[in-house]
Amino acid sequence: MRSLKIGNTLVFFITMTLVLSMSVLVFADRPEKPDNYDPTDGWRIPPPVKNIENPVEANDQNIAQGKTSYERNCQSCHGDNGQGDGPDADGLDDFPGDFTDEAFKALPEGVLFFMIKEGKDDMPAFSGDLTDPQIWQIIRYVETLE
């Protein structure tokens, strides 16, 4: 009976060690925000898009619609608060973007629209999944994140 207790204890400790080791490996794969964070790094953004302004009014209804679309399409990588810490950010090659960072907040709205619509590498293109007004609503929502 005593050897059964020792065996169960040993199995428990081995299991816990494996679980902890696996969680360290999973979280080690999450890309970190670089010190010199540039949200447009690697993007080929056509100069004219920098002058495009958001045609969607920044009102409560559009922000709420943007939040709904964000939760469905963006939150899994960009996280609840837009800091690039969503559960699907694990294993990405590039940091998904921190919408609360000043460098990101300084981007023209047309650049954000282009990035969402066209995508690049780990960032999917949403041109076939979201309408232009939905993308602009997401941008209105993202602008509220702090």
Phi, psi and omega per residue, in radians:
M1 nan -0.711 3.140
R2 -1.123 -0.681 3.138
S3 -1.201 -0.509 3.078
L4 -1.158 -0.732 3.104
K5 -1.115 -0.755 3.133
I6 -1.123 -0.717 3.118
G7 -1.099 -0.760 3.118
N8 -1.131 -0.704 3.121
T9 -1.126 -0.743 3.123
L10 -1.102 -0.773 3.103
V11 -1.067 -0.733 3.124
F12 -1.052 -0.850 -3.117
F13 -1.140 -0.680 3.095
I14 -1.128 -0.762 3.114
T15 -1.065 -0.810 -3.140
M16 -1.104 -0.676 3.104
T17 -1.099 -0.748 3.113
L18 -1.134 -0.760 3.133
V19 -1.075 -0.815 3.131
L20 -1.124 -0.687 3.115
S21 -1.117 -0.735 3.140
M22 -1.151 -0.705 -3.134
S23 -1.176 -0.583 3.072
V24 -1.137 -0.741 3.126
L25 -1.130 -0.712 -3.141
V26 -1.105 -0.834 -3.085
F27 -1.324 -0.337 3.109
A28 -1.244 -0.388 -3.119
D29 -1.412 -0.176 -3.103
R30 -1.267 2.170 3.121
P31 -1.183 2.449 -3.136
E32 -1.634 2.668 3.056
K33 -1.215 2.179 -3.131
P34 -1.178 2.688 3.141
D35 -1.050 -0.679 -3.130
N36 -1.744 0.935 -3.006
Y37 -0.998 2.126 3.040
D38 -2.260 1.864 -3.066
P39 -1.114 -0.268 3.136
T40 -1.745 0.098 -3.119
D41 -0.995 2.163 3.112
G42 1.514 -0.145 3.126
W43 -1.502 2.454 3.016
R44 -1.799 1.569 -3.040
I45 -1.686 2.086 3.122
P46 -1.091 2.278 -3.095
P47 -0.892 -0.650 -3.110
P48 -1.070 -0.469 -3.092
V49 -1.180 -0.363 -3.140
K50 -1.112 -0.375 -3.096
N51 -1.684 -0.028 -3.131
I52 -1.397 2.244 3.115
E53 -1.801 2.671 -3.132
N54 -1.174 2.068 3.130
P55 -1.408 -0.148 -3.107
V56 -1.547 2.208 -3.129
E57 -1.100 2.486 3.119
A58 -1.490 1.265 3.107
N59 -2.023 2.990 -3.063
D60 -1.022 -0.700 -3.104
Q61 -1.139 -0.815 -3.138
N62 -1.169 -0.662 3.105
I63 -1.145 -0.710 3.108
A64 -1.129 -0.740 3.093
Q65 -1.110 -0.700 3.100
G66 -1.092 -0.693 3.116
K67 -1.095 -0.751 3.127
T68 -1.059 -0.804 3.120
S69 -1.154 -0.664 3.097
Y70 -1.061 -0.820 -3.110
E71 -1.072 -0.615 -3.129
R72 -1.353 -0.615 -2.935
N73 -2.020 -0.363 -2.956
C74 -2.122 -0.566 -2.992
Q75 -1.037 -0.573 -3.073
S76 -1.056 -0.550 3.090
C77 -1.774 -0.767 -3.018
H78 -1.467 -0.249 3.050
G79 1.542 2.942 -3.101
D80 -1.017 -0.696 -3.062
N81 -1.893 0.225 3.064
G82 1.285 0.445 -3.082
Q83 -1.748 0.221 3.093
G84 1.344 0.437 -3.052
D85 -2.092 0.512 3.102
G86 -1.246 2.839 -3.091
P87 -1.080 -0.517 3.141
D88 -1.451 -0.036 3.080
A89 -1.228 -0.375 3.090
D90 -1.063 2.259 3.079
G91 1.507 -0.076 3.066
L92 -1.218 2.656 3.108
D93 -1.316 -0.593 -3.084
D94 -2.095 2.675 3.047
F95 -1.084 2.263 -3.025
P96 -1.241 -0.246 3.130
G97 2.016 2.436 3.114
D98 -2.009 1.800 -3.084
F99 -1.217 -0.226 -3.138
T100 -1.608 -0.144 -3.125
D101 -1.282 2.475 -3.119
E102 -1.040 -0.629 3.121
A103 -1.090 -0.663 3.124
F104 -1.269 -0.767 -3.128
K105 -1.089 -0.405 -3.130
A106 -1.415 -0.158 -3.114
L107 -1.217 2.436 3.048
P108 -1.089 2.596 -3.112
E109 -1.045 -0.607 3.125
G110 -1.107 -0.586 3.097
V111 -1.176 -0.755 3.105
L112 -1.066 -0.771 3.119
F113 -1.018 -0.824 3.133
F114 -1.039 -0.786 -3.100
M115 -1.092 -0.753 -3.130
I116 -1.211 -0.777 -3.065
K117 -1.213 -0.749 -3.024
E118 -1.624 -0.561 -3.130
G119 1.158 2.982 3.109
K120 -2.951 2.277 3.091
D121 0.916 -2.038 -3.110
D122 -1.200 -0.418 -3.125
M123 -1.432 1.985 -3.129
P124 -1.234 2.684 3.022
A125 -1.435 2.244 -3.121
F126 -1.779 0.251 -3.107
S127 -1.042 -0.546 -3.139
G128 -1.630 -0.222 -3.062
D129 -1.823 -0.502 -3.100
L130 -2.144 2.498 3.038
T131 -1.330 2.846 3.087
D132 -0.998 -0.805 3.105
P133 -1.042 -0.620 3.104
Q134 -1.145 -0.702 3.101
I135 -1.100 -0.782 3.126
W136 -1.106 -0.625 3.090
Q137 -1.159 -0.700 3.078
I138 -1.040 -0.754 3.121
I139 -1.069 -0.740 3.085
R140 -1.034 -0.739 3.105
Y141 -1.132 -0.845 -3.112
V142 -1.015 -0.604 3.122
E143 -1.112 -0.317 3.129
T144 -1.537 -0.220 -3.073
L145 -1.259 2.442 3.132
E146 -2.247 nan nan
